[in-house]
Amino acid sequence: MLSVYVPQGSTLERIVVEPGEAPPENAVWIDMVTPSVQEDRTVEQLIGIAVPTREEMQEIEVSSRLYVENGARYMTATLMCQSDTVTPKTTAVTFILAGHRLVTVRYDDPRPFAIVEHKLGRSCPSKITGEDVLMDLLDAVIDRSADILERIGGEVDQVSHSIFEPEQEAQQPSYNDILKALGRKGDLTSKVRESQVSVGRLLLFLANEADNMKWPKDRRAQLQSMLRDVGSLSDHATYLTNKITFLLDAMLGVVNIQQNNIIKIFSVAAVVLMPPTLVASIYGMNFRHMPELDWIGGYPFALILMLFAAALPYLYFKWRKWL
């Protein structure tokens, strides 16, 4: 689908370009979502640049993602997508700055695009350019990543509370649930960090190209502020990753302690029952001459002896504080 955004007073109007139609000349933002070959050719004729294919967008080399060609700046970043679902993923998005127009090529629907579209549809500068739209998009991407990390931090704290300070033992989630929750949070955190590293490279590329594009000081200052935000978010993502790793290790330690307690109970039970078993084995022998066999109190004596033999090691373990 091919959508273009044209200034209409103090707003930016979205126009869907149907196949065979020519985009408006005054479009400042051209958004290509899963573009067809015909839509690629339409944009190439309008802007005079080549639109990268999906395979080219997915290349991981920095030189393939950030470069200048025919006066246009090509920048491909990895953005978060479907972060609110159980199957979050990352997607490659290409930003092309050419002649004060912005072209975006994507094959998914990251949330920042809808946020910026709604924002510019309500209010925008009268002389808005593609550079302004790009800065708004990058700012929305950074804000979205911050929101995701903040949500992950709160959920990780809840998991930590359920491990170390459960309110009620009956309401404590199973260790399988905790493992799955920590695994999902760790996967989401790693994806956010991957996105922030990619956006940080894009911002550095823009900072190096700011002189050639003759950007004003306020836009450069905004760029530096974004770089600082990306750096702090990457540090926070690293902190969350370390915390999740600690919780995984701690949970495995708790499981090992509980297993050791169970094994200790069985071991103590076996040791406690060993002397009575010995006494019963002795009196179960089929020897003709055993003094207690002809004694009237022999049976109660054997029972008392077995109880004493069981109580003695139990009391000894309690005295040594092994129980």
C-alpha positions in Angstrom: 0.0 0.0 0.0 1.2 3.5 -0.9 0.2 6.5 1.2 1.4 10.0 0.9 1.1 12.9 3.4 0.6 16.4 2.1 0.4 19.7 4.1 -3.0 21.1 4.6 -2.7 24.3 6.6 -1.6 23.3 10.1 -2.2 19.5 9.6 -0.7 16.7 7.5 -3.3 14.9 5.3 -3.0 11.3 4.4 -3.8 10.3 0.9 -3.9 6.7 -0.3 -2.5 6.4 -3.9 -4.3 3.9 -5.9 -2.5 1.8 -8.5 -1.9 3.8 -11.7 -2.3 7.2 -10.0 0.5 9.7 -9.7 1.4 10.9 -6.1 1.0 14.6 -5.4 4.1 16.7 -6.0 3.9 18.4 -2.6 4.0 15.2 -0.6 6.5 15.5 2.3 6.2 11.9 3.5 5.7 8.8 1.4 4.8 5.7 3.4 5.2 2.4 1.6 3.8 -0.6 3.4 4.6 -4.0 1.7 5.0 -2.2 -1.6 4.4 -3.8 -5.0 6.7 -3.6 -8.0 4.4 -1.0 -9.5 4.4 1.1 -6.3 8.2 0.9 -6.2 8.4 2.3 -9.8 5.9 5.0 -9.0 8.0 6.3 -6.1 11.3 5.9 -8.0 9.8 8.1 -10.9 8.6 10.7 -8.4 11.7 11.0 -6.3 14.3 9.9 -8.8 15.9 7.3 -6.4 15.9 3.5 -6.1 13.8 1.9 -3.4 15.5 -1.0 -1.6 14.0 -4.5 -1.7 13.1 -6.4 1.4 16.2 -8.6 1.1 18.4 -5.5 0.9 16.7 -4.1 4.0 17.4 -7.2 6.1 21.1 -7.2 5.5 23.0 -6.6 8.8 26.1 -4.9 7.5 26.2 -1.3 8.6 27.4 -0.2 5.1 24.3 -1.8 3.6 22.0 -0.1 6.0 23.4 3.4 6.2 24.7 5.0 3.0 24.3 8.0 0.6 23.3 7.4 -3.0 22.5 10.0 -5.6 22.2 12.7 -2.9 19.6 10.6 -0.9 20.3 9.3 2.6 19.3 5.6 3.0 18.9 4.5 6.7 17.5 1.1 7.7 16.7 0.5 11.4 15.3 -2.4 13.3 12.1 -1.5 15.1 9.9 -3.3 17.6 6.6 -4.7 16.4 3.7 -6.5 18.2 5.4 -5.8 21.6 2.1 -6.0 23.4 1.4 -9.5 22.2 2.8 -12.9 23.2 4.8 -13.0 20.0 6.8 -9.7 19.8 9.2 -9.3 16.9 11.5 -6.9 15.2 11.1 -5.6 11.7 13.4 -3.7 9.4 12.3 -0.2 8.3 14.1 1.9 5.8 14.0 5.7 5.9 15.1 7.6 2.8 15.7 11.4 2.9 15.7 12.9 -0.6 15.0 16.5 -1.5 13.3 17.4 1.8 11.0 14.4 1.3 10.9 11.3 3.5 10.2 7.9 2.1 9.6 5.0 4.6 9.6 1.4 3.4 8.2 -1.2 5.8 6.6 -4.6 5.9 5.0 -4.5 9.3 3.1 -1.9 11.3 5.2 -0.6 14.2 3.2 1.5 16.7 5.3 4.7 16.3 4.0 5.2 12.7 0.4 5.3 13.9 1.4 7.7 16.8 3.1 10.1 14.4 0.3 9.9 11.8 -2.2 10.8 14.5 -0.1 13.6 15.9 0.6 15.2 12.5 -3.0 14.8 11.5 -4.0 17.0 14.4 -1.2 19.6 14.2 2.0 20.2 12.4 4.3 23.1 11.5 3.1 25.1 8.5 6.4 24.5 6.6 6.9 20.9 7.6 9.6 18.9 5.7 10.6 15.3 5.5 13.3 15.9 8.0 10.7 17.1 10.6 8.7 13.9 10.0 11.8 11.8 10.4 12.7 13.4 13.7 9.1 12.9 14.9 9.2 9.2 13.9 12.6 8.6 15.6 11.4 10.4 18.8 8.3 8.2 18.8 10.4 5.1 18.4 12.6 6.1 21.4 9.5 6.9 23.5 7.9 3.6 22.6 11.1 1.7 23.6 11.1 3.5 26.9 7.5 2.5 27.6 8.2 -1.1 26.8 11.3 -1.2 29.1 9.3 0.5 31.8 6.6 -2.2 31.5 9.2 -5.0 31.5 10.7 -3.5 34.7 7.4 -3.5 36.5 6.6 -7.1 35.4 10.0 -8.3 36.4 9.5 -6.8 39.8 6.3 -8.7 40.1 8.0 -12.0 39.2 10.8 -11.2 41.7 8.1 -10.6 44.4 6.4 -13.9 43.6 9.7 -15.8 44.0 11.1 -14.2 47.2 8.0 -12.8 48.9 4.9 -14.7 48.0 1.8 -13.4 49.8 0.3 -16.9 50.2 1.9 -20.2 49.4 -1.3 -21.4 47.7 -1.3 -18.4 45.3 2.3 -18.7 44.4 2.7 -19.4 40.6 4.3 -22.6 39.5 8.0 -22.6 38.6 7.1 -23.4 35.0 5.0 -20.2 34.8 7.8 -18.2 36.3 10.4 -19.7 33.9 8.1 -18.9 30.9 7.5 -15.4 32.2 11.2 -14.7 32.7 12.0 -16.2 29.3 9.4 -13.9 27.6 10.7 -10.8 29.4 14.3 -11.7 28.5 13.4 -12.2 24.8 11.5 -8.9 24.7 14.3 -7.0 26.4 16.9 -8.3 24.0 14.7 -7.3 21.1 14.3 -3.7 22.5 18.1 -3.5 23.0 18.7 -4.7 19.4 16.3 -2.0 18.2 18.0 0.7 20.3 21.5 -0.3 19.0 20.1 0.0 15.4 18.5 3.4 16.1 21.7 4.6 17.8 23.7 3.8 14.6 21.1 5.6 12.5 21.3 8.7 14.8 25.1 8.7 14.6 24.8 8.6 10.8 22.4 11.5 10.8 24.7 13.5 13.1 27.6 12.9 10.7 25.5 14.0 7.8 24.0 17.0 9.5 26.6 19.4 8.1 26.1 18.2 4.6 22.3 18.6 4.9 22.8 22.0 6.6 20.6 21.3 9.5 19.8 24.1 11.9 21.2 24.1 15.5 18.0 23.2 17.2 17.6 20.1 15.1 21.1 19.1 15.8 20.5 19.6 19.5 17.4 17.4 19.3 19.6 14.8 17.5 22.1 14.8 20.4 19.4 14.6 22.9 18.0 11.5 21.1 21.5 10.0 21.1 21.7 10.4 24.9 18.3 8.9 25.3 19.2 5.9 23.2 22.4 5.4 25.3 20.5 5.5 28.6 17.8 3.1 27.3 20.5 0.7 26.1 22.0 0.8 29.6 18.6 0.2 31.1 18.0 -2.7 28.8 21.3 -4.2 29.9 20.4 -3.7 33.6 17.1 -5.5 33.0 18.8 -8.3 31.2 21.2 -8.8 34.2 18.3 -8.7 36.6 16.4 -11.3 34.6 19.5 -13.5 34.6 19.8 -13.1 38.3 16.2 -14.0 38.9 16.6 -17.1 36.7 19.7 -18.2 38.8 17.9 -17.4 42.0 14.8 -19.3 41.0 16.9 -22.3 40.1 18.6 -21.9 43.5 15.2 -21.9 45.3 14.2 -25.1 43.4 17.5 -26.8 44.4 16.9 -25.8 48.1 13.4 -27.3 48.0 14.6 -30.4 46.4 17.4 -30.8 49.0 14.8 -30.4 51.7 12.7 -33.1 50.3 15.7 -35.4 49.9 16.8 -34.6 53.5 13.4 -35.6 54.8 13.6 -39.0 53.0 17.2 -39.4 54.2 16.3 -38.7 57.8 13.3 -41.0 57.6 15.5 -43.8 56.3 18.0 -43.3 59.1 15.3 -43.1 61.7 13.7 -46.3 60.6 17.0 -48.2 60.2 17.5 -49.1 63.9 13.9 -50.3 64.4 14.3 -52.4 61.3 17.4 -53.9 62.7 15.6 -54.8 66.0 12.7 -56.3 64.0 15.1 -58.2 61.8 16.8 -59.7 64.9 13.6 -60.8 66.5 12.4 -62.1 63.1 15.2 -64.7 63.0 14.1 -68.3 63.3 16.5 -69.4 66.0 15.4 -72.0 68.6 17.2 -70.5 71.6 16.3 -66.8 71.9 15.7 -65.7 75.6 12.9 -63.3 74.7 10.8 -65.8 72.7 9.7 -67.6 75.9 9.3 -64.4 77.9 5.7 -63.0 78.4 6.9 -59.4 78.1 9.1 -60.1 75.1 6.7 -58.6 72.5 6.1 -55.3 74.4 9.9 -55.1 75.1 10.7 -55.4 71.4 8.1 -52.7 70.5 9.6 -50.3 73.1 13.1 -51.1 72.0 12.1 -50.2 68.3 10.5 -47.0 69.4 13.6 -46.1 71.5 15.9 -46.9 68.6 13.8 -44.6 66.3 13.6 -41.7 68.8 17.3 -41.7 69.6 18.7 -40.7 66.1 15.8 -38.2 65.7 16.7 -36.5 69.0 20.3 -36.6 68.1 19.6 -34.8 64.7 17.6 -32.2 66.5 20.3 -31.6 69.0 22.9 -31.1 66.2 20.4 -28.8 64.4 20.4 -30.9 61.3 16.6 -30.7 61.2 
